[in-house]
């Protein structure tokens, strides 16, 4: 299951992670986010401890959303060594996200 990320735990779980991280910025009211959500959950199961897969609700966690300039959702940011290394905005096929994450492993 994808980790629930918040303003409070973001630095510890994402920026200090020793493995690549995929963060799904989403909101309950966002239709395309509901399409991406199940794909993110599948990836969380498939990657296990090879990568951190997390979801951050932009409505409940405005600080991180502002820090990374999230204006459109779903926005999926790929982190490595605490830095954003790739980004995908909008709903895309699972293969696109898998390829972007695999490039960071």
C-alpha positions, 0 to 999 in steps of 0.5 A: 500500500502506498504510504500516506505522506504529509507536511509533517513526514515528507522530509523524513520519508521522501527527502531523506530516503535512501531509495528512489521515491514516487510521490502522487500529489492528489485530492479527493475531488480530482477525477483523473487522480482517481484513475491514477490512484489504483496504478500507484497502489499497484506500484507500491506492492510491486516495488516493495522496498526497492522504492518508496511510493507515497500519496500526498493529499494537496488539500490537507498538506498545502506546505509541501504542495507549495514548496514543489509548485504543484498547480495541477493534479494529479502530479507525480514527482520522482525523487532521488537523493532528496531531489526531484529528478522527473515529473509527470502531470496528468493521468498516464498509462502505468507503463509511463510511470514504471519507466520513469521510476525504473530509470531511477533504480 
